[in-house]
Amino acid sequence: MTPATKKKIGIGLGIVAALLAVGLTVFLLKRQALLTYALAQVKVKVERKYPVTLTLGEARFTNLKTVRIDGMSLVPKANSTDTLLQARQMTVSLGVRSLFAGRPVFSNLEISDARLTARKTARSDNYSFLYNKKGAKPAVPRDTTKGTNYALLVNQLLEASFDNVPGEANFSNFLVTYTSPRHQARIVMPQLAIEDGDIKGELTAVVDSVQNRVGVQGHIEPGDYALNAEVFGLGKRHVTLPYVMRRYGAKVQFDTLRFSLSDKELSDDELTVRGTASAANFIVNHPRLSDRDVRFPRGGIDFVARLGQAFAALDEGTKVTLNRMEFFPVMSVRKLPLNQRVVGKMVNGLRNRRETLAGLQVKADIVSAETPANTFFAALPENMFNTLTGMQGEGTLKYRMHLDLDMNQLDSLQFSSGLTQKNFRITRMGREDLNKLNQEFYYTAYNDKGDSIKTFAVGPSNPEFVSYDEVSTYLKAAIMTAEDPRFLTHRGFMEKAFVKSAIQNIKEKRFARGGSTISMQLVKNVFLTRQKTVTRKIEEALIVWLLENTRLVSKERMFEVYLNIIEWGPKIYGASEAAEFYFDKSPNNLSLSESLYLASIIPRPKYYQRSFNQYGEMRSSARYFHRLIAKLMASKGLISQGDYESVDYSLNFPGRAHSSIFRAVRDTVRATQPSDSTEFEPLNLIDLLGGSKAPDEGVNTNIPTDPPGGGTPNPAPKP
């Protein structure tokens, strides 16, 4: 390179440096003015978009690109004294080129000591403008006759949430409070950072007196409405959902909750949302659900959710995973428009137009994958199936359930549920040995409060024990006819009877009628507590299925145990004590009328006097039961026509029950009490009366109907 060339290059570089110096000098002299202009533009833009007043404090550059703003507040114009958001200090990065171009681009937002104060009263709030933009029509029209459009509502909330997420931000010492007539919340976030879509932070939340300290991490793509987030308890503590506790009195906790939203699509006022959710160490408890915490170690759902006008649904493609067991639910919940709901005192048990269930339609079909037996038992939630804890088996199991409920046509209720198996057998018992029914064991009777009443042996060592053959065939036939007419042929369940009971219970909004077979009653008494919870009922059904479908116990032995443990009056347990207490007889000498009476009081043994008035005369409802059951027994050949015609309604009670049944003084309360024929109604009356010749849906028709060990009553029994 020649000296002349070097000289020219040096002069050029000098000129460039001089120009840069001049430019920098001009920028330094003008940047404050440009910054003031840029912030004024931001204020105009925000106030044009929302009905608020944005106030920014003194702003100045702390280096070439970083701007510090001392103070900020956001106040709704509807109430100039109600500040929604304020911050002591804000720091942002400002692009130099964008500043000179008049279109400032801010990034790397940092906010210190911020306060977000949300308030709601019965008539107004200070935050709804965030999703109801100024000048825009309401996104969710209020039409109380058709119900809430959940598609528009959820879509509106999603868009408002994603649209207001900054690209990069760092919040320190951020306080959020919420006050309404029903809820109070206070959330303190020492640190929350968003960088390149990555979210990380921690917070302490006190919502309706429930405190949680949690960590948050994940990734968000606001433009794509995509989110992956994880919420977890800090300090080895569970996270408790406060709203569920306050609204339903249920405890719901988890260690870690993961949620992802991958797609949303709004079309024709229907919103489809796809994503996943999973939880580790998920715990739920409610007095009606269980008497203890029910724990799901691992569970999750891949969902395809669809929302619309007064309805929500899980569509095909949804998968629920419980440990390693997979379920595939398709279900929907819909509320009919107000003018289409069937209401009224005499219709569906609904009394007024505010009935919660009026117009409700629920449809559900759930099927599981074919699951290895040990995977199935390992998937059972902890404390939900205590009797079966530790059970193992071979073969595979598959679950299915179908539900179709229309509160406008309650009598059309459809429900079926069951397990199917392939080469299944139990290889190891759980906490309880179900085989104990085949041998002598000790039984403890409890009252409804859970207090033990008495403990006695069920077997030959007990002088009150009676074998199957030592009980009057009249009594056996009467009980089977009234309680479970297909006991000898079904495999534990009678779905038609269950549905009939469910319809009546929904209509009367109480447990007016049970749907338990003899198998279910036996399991409930021998293996389970007396508490009326959902988990106990599910556990009962599973144990019944295991007993009936693995042939662990013969039908004859099951009925024998049943006869020796069921309650027949105050502290009266078993057929031997009952026959002596009422009739001063042994069980094998009971007449047909006496047997019908004992069968009639099994559903309500503590109210055995209700069959008679104060003069010892049988009430019409009890006569109805005796006449009906005897007629059914005769039609099935269990008794002769002569036996049926000889049914006596004038019973004598030479046993200890005499004094409590016959009263010399008029009992005005009992005399005016209306009779209730459903008190004595058989389990499956329609089927018994011949309304359907098809076997009950609960019968496993692929299994031989002859019960192991025999036990079929003789056609024309002689006592």
Secondary structure in CASP SS format (residue, H / E / C, confidence):
PFRMAT SS
TARGET T0000
AUTHOR 0000-0000-0000
METHOD secondary structure of the structure
MODEL  1
M C 1.00
T C 1.00
P H 1.00
A H 1.00
T H 1.00
K H 1.00
K H 1.00
K H 1.00
I H 1.00
G H 1.00
I H 1.00
G H 1.00
L H 1.00
G H 1.00
I H 1.00
V H 1.00
A H 1.00
A H 1.00
L H 1.00
L H 1.00
A H 1.00
V H 1.00
G H 1.00
L H 1.00
T H 1.00
V H 1.00
F H 1.00
L H 1.00
L H 1.00
K H 1.00
R H 1.00
Q H 1.00
A H 1.00
L H 1.00
L H 1.00
T H 1.00
Y H 1.00
A H 1.00
L H 1.00
A H 1.00
Q H 1.00
V H 1.00
K H 1.00
V H 1.00
K H 1.00
V H 1.00
E H 1.00
R H 1.00
K H 1.00
Y C 1.00
P C 1.00
V E 1.00
T E 1.00
L E 1.00
T E 1.00
L E 1.00
G E 1.00
E E 1.00
A E 1.00
R E 1.00
F E 1.00
T C 1.00
N C 1.00
L C 1.00
K C 1.00
T E 1.00
V E 1.00
R E 1.00
I E 1.00
D E 1.00
G E 1.00
M E 1.00
S E 1.00
L E 1.00
V E 1.00
P E 1.00
K C 1.00
A C 1.00
N C 1.00
S C 1.00
T C 1.00
D C 1.00
T C 1.00
L C 1.00
L E 1.00
Q E 1.00
A E 1.00
R E 1.00
Q E 1.00
M E 1.00
T E 1.00
V E 1.00
S E 1.00
L E 1.00
G C 1.00
V H 1.00
R H 1.00
S H 1.00
L H 1.00
F H 1.00
A H 1.00
G C 1.00
R C 1.00
P C 1.00
V C 1.00
F E 1.00
S E 1.00
N E 1.00
L E 1.00
E E 1.00
I E 1.00
S E 1.00
D E 1.00
A E 1.00
R E 1.00
L E 1.00
T E 1.00
A E 1.00
R E 1.00
K E 1.00
T C 1.00
A C 1.00
R C 1.00
S C 1.00
D E 1.00
N C 1.00
Y C 1.00
S H 1.00
F H 1.00
L H 1.00
Y C 1.00
N C 1.00
K C 1.00
K C 1.00
G C 1.00
A C 1.00
K C 1.00
P C 1.00
A C 1.00
V C 1.00
P C 1.00
R C 1.00
D C 1.00
T C 1.00
T C 1.00
K C 1.00
G C 1.00
T C 1.00
N E 1.00
Y H 1.00
A H 1.00
L H 1.00
L H 1.00
V H 1.00
N H 1.00
Q H 1.00
L H 1.00
L H 1.00
E H 1.00
A H 1.00
S H 1.00
F H 1.00
D H 1.00
N C 1.00
V C 1.00
P C 1.00
G C 1.00
E C 1.00
A E 1.00
N E 1.00
F E 1.00
S E 1.00
N E 1.00
F E 1.00
L E 1.00
V E 1.00
T E 1.00
Y E 1.00
T E 1.00
S C 1.00
P C 1.00
R C 1.00
H C 1.00
Q E 1.00
A E 1.00
R E 1.00
I E 1.00
V E 1.00
M E 1.00
P E 1.00
Q E 1.00
L E 1.00
A E 1.00
I E 1.00
E E 1.00
D C 1.00
G C 1.00
D E 1.00
I E 1.00
K E 1.00
G E 1.00
E E 1.00
L E 1.00
T E 1.00
A E 1.00
V E 1.00
V E 1.00
D C 1.00
S C 1.00
V E 1.00
Q E 1.00
N E 1.00
R E 1.00
V E 1.00
G E 1.00
V E 1.00
Q E 1.00
G E 1.00
H E 1.00
I E 1.00
E E 1.00
P H 1.00
G H 1.00
D H 1.00
Y C 1.00
A E 1.00
L E 1.00
N E 1.00
A E 1.00
E E 1.00
V E 1.00
F E 1.00
G E 1.00
L C 1.00
G C 1.00
K C 1.00
R C 1.00
H C 1.00
V E 1.00
T E 1.00
L C 1.00
P H 1.00
Y H 1.00
V H 1.00
M H 1.00
R H 1.00
R H 1.00
Y H 1.00
G C 1.00
A C 1.00
K E 1.00
V E 1.00
Q E 1.00
F E 1.00
D C 1.00
T E 1.00
L E 1.00
R E 1.00
F E 1.00
S E 1.00
L E 1.00
S E 1.00
D E 1.00
K E 1.00
E E 1.00
L E 1.00
S E 1.00
D C 1.00
D C 1.00
E E 1.00
L E 1.00
T E 1.00
V E 1.00
R E 1.00
G E 1.00
T E 1.00
A E 1.00
S E 1.00
A E 1.00
A E 1.00
N E 1.00
F E 1.00
I E 1.00
V E 1.00
N E 1.00
H C 1.00
P C 1.00
R C 1.00
L C 1.00
S C 1.00
D C 1.00
R C 1.00
D C 1.00
V E 1.00
R E 1.00
F E 1.00
P E 1.00
R E 1.00
G E 1.00
G E 1.00
I E 1.00
D E 1.00
F E 1.00
V E 1.00
A E 1.00
R E 1.00
L E 1.00
G E 1.00
Q E 1.00
A C 1.00
F E 1.00
A E 1.00
A E 1.00
L E 1.00
D C 1.00
E C 1.00
G C 1.00
T C 1.00
K E 1.00
V E 1.00
T E 1.00
L E 1.00
N C 1.00
R C 1.00
M E 1.00
E E 1.00
F E 1.00
F E 1.00
P E 1.00
V E 1.00
M E 1.00
S E 1.00
V E 1.00
R E 1.00
K E 1.00
L C 1.00
P C 1.00
L H 1.00
N H 1.00
Q H 1.00
R C 1.00
V C 1.00
V C 1.00
G C 1.00
K C 1.00
M C 1.00
V C 1.00
N C 1.00
G C 1.00
L C 1.00
R C 1.00
N C 1.00
R C 1.00
R C 1.00
E C 1.00
T C 1.00
L C 1.00
A C 1.00
G C 1.00
L E 1.00
Q E 1.00
V E 1.00
K E 1.00
A E 1.00
D E 1.00
I E 1.00
V E 1.00
S E 1.00
A C 1.00
E C 1.00
T E 1.00
P E 1.00
A H 1.00
N H 1.00
T H 1.00
F H 1.00
F H 1.00
A H 1.00
A H 1.00
L C 1.00
P C 1.00
E E 1.00
N C 1.00
M C 1.00
F C 1.00
N H 1.00
T H 1.00
L H 1.00
T C 1.00
G C 1.00
M C 1.00
Q E 1.00
G E 1.00
E E 1.00
G E 1.00
T E 1.00
L E 1.00
K E 1.00
Y E 1.00
R E 1.00
M E 1.00
H E 1.00
L E 1.00
D E 1.00
L E 1.00
D E 1.00
M H 1.00
N H 1.00
Q H 1.00
L H 1.00
D H 1.00
S H 1.00
L C 1.00
Q E 1.00
F E 1.00
S E 1.00
S E 1.00
G E 1.00
L E 1.00
T E 1.00
Q E 1.00
K E 1.00
N E 1.00
F E 1.00
R E 1.00
I E 1.00
T E 1.00
R E 1.00
M C 1.00
G C 1.00
R C 1.00
E C 1.00
D C 1.00
L H 1.00
N H 1.00
K H 1.00
L H 1.00
N H 1.00
Q C 1.00
E C 1.00
F E 1.00
Y E 1.00
Y E 1.00
T E 1.00
A E 1.00
Y E 1.00
N C 1.00
D C 1.00
K C 1.00
G C 1.00
D C 1.00
S E 1.00
I E 1.00
K E 1.00
T E 1.00
F E 1.00
A E 1.00
V E 1.00
G C 1.00
P C 1.00
S C 1.00
N C 1.00
P C 1.00
E C 1.00
F C 1.00
V C 1.00
S C 1.00
Y H 1.00
D H 1.00
E H 1.00
V C 1.00
S C 1.00
T H 1.00
Y H 1.00
L H 1.00
K H 1.00
A H 1.00
A H 1.00
I H 1.00
M H 1.00
T H 1.00
A H 1.00
E H 1.00
D C 1.00
P C 1.00
R C 1.00
F C 1.00
L C 1.00
T C 1.00
H C 1.00
R C 1.00
G C 1.00
F C 1.00
M C 1.00
E H 1.00
K H 1.00
A H 1.00
F H 1.00
V H 1.00
K H 1.00
S H 1.00
A H 1.00
I H 1.00
Q H 1.00
N H 1.00
I H 1.00
K H 1.00
E H 1.00
K C 1.00
R C 1.00
F C 1.00
A C 1.00
R C 1.00
G C 1.00
G C 1.00
S C 1.00
T C 1.00
I H 1.00
S H 1.00
M H 1.00
Q H 1.00
L H 1.00
V H 1.00
K H 1.00
N H 1.00
V H 1.00
F H 1.00
L C 1.00
T C 1.00
R C 1.00
Q C 1.00
K C 1.00
T C 1.00
V H 1.00
T H 1.00
R H 1.00
K H 1.00
I H 1.00
E H 1.00
E H 1.00
A H 1.00
L H 1.00
I H 1.00
V H 1.00
W H 1.00
L H 1.00
L H 1.00
E H 1.00
N H 1.00
T C 1.00
R C 1.00
L C 1.00
V C 1.00
S C 1.00
K H 1.00
E H 1.00
R H 1.00
M H 1.00
F H 1.00
E H 1.00
V H 1.00
Y H 1.00
L H 1.00
N H 1.00
I H 1.00
I C 1.00
E E 1.00
W C 1.00
G C 1.00
P C 1.00
K C 1.00
I C 1.00
Y E 1.00
G C 1.00
A H 1.00
S H 1.00
E H 1.00
A H 1.00
A H 1.00
E H 1.00
F H 1.00
Y H 1.00
F H 1.00
D C 1.00
K C 1.00
S C 1.00
P H 1.00
N H 1.00
N H 1.00
L C 1.00
S C 1.00
L H 1.00
S H 1.00
E H 1.00
S H 1.00
L H 1.00
Y H 1.00
L H 1.00
A H 1.00
S H 1.00
I C 1.00
I C 1.00
P C 1.00
R C 1.00
P H 1.00
K H 1.00
Y H 1.00
Y H 1.00
Q H 1.00
R H 1.00
S H 1.00
F E 1.00
N C 1.00
Q C 1.00
Y C 1.00
G C 1.00
E C 1.00
M E 1.00
R C 1.00
S H 1.00
S H 1.00
A H 1.00
R H 1.00
Y H 1.00
F H 1.00
H H 1.00
R H 1.00
L H 1.00
I H 1.00
A H 1.00
K H 1.00
L H 1.00
M H 1.00
A H 1.00
S H 1.00
K C 1.00
G C 1.00
L C 1.00
I C 1.00
S C 1.00
Q H 1.00
G H 1.00
D H 1.00
Y H 1.00
E H 1.00
S C 1.00
V C 1.00
D C 1.00
Y C 1.00
S C 1.00
L C 1.00
N C 1.00
F C 1.00
P C 1.00
G C 1.00
R C 1.00
A C 1.00
H H 1.00
S H 1.00
S H 1.00
I H 1.00
F C 1.00
R C 1.00
A C 1.00
V C 1.00
R C 1.00
D C 1.00
T H 1.00
V H 1.00
R H 1.00
A H 1.00
T C 1.00
Q C 1.00
P C 1.00
S C 1.00
D C 1.00
S H 1.00
T H 1.00
E H 1.00
F H 1.00
E C 1.00
P C 1.00
L C 1.00
N C 1.00
L H 1.00
I H 1.00
D H 1.00
L H 1.00
L C 1.00
G C 1.00
G C 1.00
S C 1.00
K C 1.00
A C 1.00
P C 1.00
D C 1.00
E C 1.00
G C 1.00
V C 1.00
N C 1.00
T C 1.00
N C 1.00
I C 1.00
P C 1.00
T C 1.00
D C 1.00
P C 1.00
P C 1.00
G C 1.00
G C 1.00
G C 1.00
T C 1.00
P C 1.00
N C 1.00
P C 1.00
A C 1.00
P C 1.00
K C 1.00
P C 1.00
END
